[in-house]
Amino acid sequence: QVQLVESGGGLVQAGGSLRLSCAASARTISGYAMGWFRQAPGKEREFVGSINRSSGITYYADSVKGRFTISRDNGKNTMYLQMNSLKPEDTAVYYCAAKTAARLGPRDKPDYWGQGTQVTVSS
């Protein structure tokens, strides 16, 4: 069982930046593909991006490509989501996820979820 805890959410003005962190309870996150999803009010949860288990290759939704960056520090058992040039439409609860696989794709079902952290972008 892996527990994931997100932090770093908050209120920011449009054009600003935030960095989310996802701390894992596992002995090491190197055995997992990791990713971020988000859910806005009244909408379905959607894929934001992910990072491969071993290669560190990243994937992003078109809506965040060029603005968001995912990274991982296996030594700290932590994944990060750097969000720049934030827009009001980025407002959502952001969830960290992990999958016991090499890759976590947009349509894959993660094995583990965090509890979520709220990000609010004001215009």
Phi, psi and omega per residue, in radians:
Q1 nan 2.321 3.132
V2 -2.043 2.250 3.034
Q3 -1.800 2.338 -3.130
L4 -2.060 2.305 -3.122
V5 -2.237 2.059 3.117
E6 -1.549 2.666 3.033
S7 -2.681 2.887 3.068
G8 1.824 -0.085 3.120
G9 -1.223 2.971 3.115
G10 2.861 -2.857 -3.131
L11 -1.831 2.300 -3.131
V12 -2.505 2.646 3.090
Q13 -1.389 2.711 3.087
A14 -0.979 2.395 -3.090
G15 1.615 -0.200 -3.125
G16 -1.459 -3.044 -3.082
S17 -2.306 2.670 3.001
L18 -2.518 2.675 3.005
R19 -2.167 2.106 3.074
L20 -1.643 2.565 3.057
S21 -2.120 2.617 3.070
C22 -2.296 1.901 3.138
A23 -1.693 2.313 -3.092
A24 -1.894 2.558 -3.139
S25 -1.515 -0.176 -3.104
A26 -1.092 2.747 3.096
R27 -1.002 -0.669 3.042
T28 -2.694 2.492 3.101
I29 -1.548 0.036 -3.088
S30 -1.147 -0.277 3.129
G31 -1.551 0.093 -3.041
Y32 -2.248 2.473 2.821
A33 -1.353 2.467 -3.050
M34 -2.168 2.683 3.138
G35 -2.785 3.017 3.098
W36 -2.158 2.419 3.028
F37 -2.238 2.857 3.086
R38 -2.522 2.714 3.118
Q39 -2.423 2.052 3.091
A40 -1.569 2.755 -3.135
P41 -0.981 2.255 3.104
G42 1.351 0.097 -3.116
K43 -2.128 2.845 3.091
E44 -1.356 2.729 3.068
R45 -1.130 2.392 -3.109
E46 -2.266 2.689 3.115
F47 -1.251 2.329 3.057
V48 -1.805 -0.851 3.135
G49 3.096 2.990 -3.133
S50 -2.671 2.915 3.116
I51 -2.346 2.329 -3.075
N52 -1.141 2.758 -3.085
R53 -1.100 -0.853 -3.000
S54 -1.921 -0.740 -2.992
S55 -1.377 -0.395 -3.077
G56 1.355 0.102 3.075
I57 -1.122 2.421 -3.111
T58 -1.991 2.686 3.111
Y59 -2.325 2.543 -3.107
Y60 -2.401 2.607 2.957
A61 -1.187 2.611 -3.118
D62 -1.014 -0.572 -3.068
S63 -1.175 -0.335 -3.098
V64 -2.083 -0.105 -3.089
K65 -1.022 2.299 -3.130
G66 1.571 -0.255 3.139
R67 -1.986 -0.584 -3.090
F68 -1.891 2.556 3.103
T69 -2.375 2.250 3.098
I70 -1.796 2.407 3.058
S71 -2.513 2.890 3.130
R72 -2.451 2.558 3.049
D73 -2.156 1.688 -3.071
N74 -1.102 -0.549 3.129
G75 -1.132 -0.527 3.121
K76 -1.751 0.052 -3.112
N77 0.930 0.736 -3.044
T78 -2.392 2.470 3.029
M79 -2.031 2.648 -3.091
Y80 -2.230 2.687 2.998
L81 -2.294 1.854 3.066
Q82 -1.551 2.117 -3.085
M83 -2.035 2.052 3.129
N84 -2.038 2.849 3.108
S85 0.867 0.853 -3.063
L86 -1.151 2.543 -3.126
K87 -2.108 2.724 3.096
P88 -0.958 -0.572 3.134
E89 -1.258 -0.101 3.019
D90 -1.451 -0.105 3.118
T91 -1.060 2.169 -3.081
A92 -3.098 2.984 2.896
V93 -1.558 2.225 -3.099
Y94 -1.797 2.278 -3.089
Y95 -2.039 2.379 3.001
C96 -1.546 2.544 -3.128
A97 -2.511 2.700 3.120
A98 -2.421 2.564 3.129
K99 -2.402 2.389 3.115
T100 -1.388 1.305 -3.087
A101 -2.828 2.971 -3.140
A102 -1.274 -0.515 -3.046
R103 -2.468 2.587 3.042
L104 -2.073 1.849 -3.098
G105 -1.616 2.983 -3.092
P106 -1.033 -0.520 -3.094
R107 -1.816 0.052 3.122
D108 -1.356 2.657 3.079
K109 -1.693 2.015 3.103
P110 -1.105 2.726 3.066
D111 -1.496 -0.465 -3.089
Y112 -2.419 2.552 3.120
W113 -2.265 2.592 2.938
G114 -1.500 -3.136 -3.069
Q115 -1.520 -0.230 3.095
G116 1.697 2.653 3.057
T117 -2.405 2.403 -3.050
Q118 -1.451 2.309 2.998
V119 -2.092 2.174 3.122
T120 -2.168 2.177 -3.137
V121 -1.972 2.063 -3.124
S122 -1.617 2.596 -3.109
S123 -1.581 nan nan
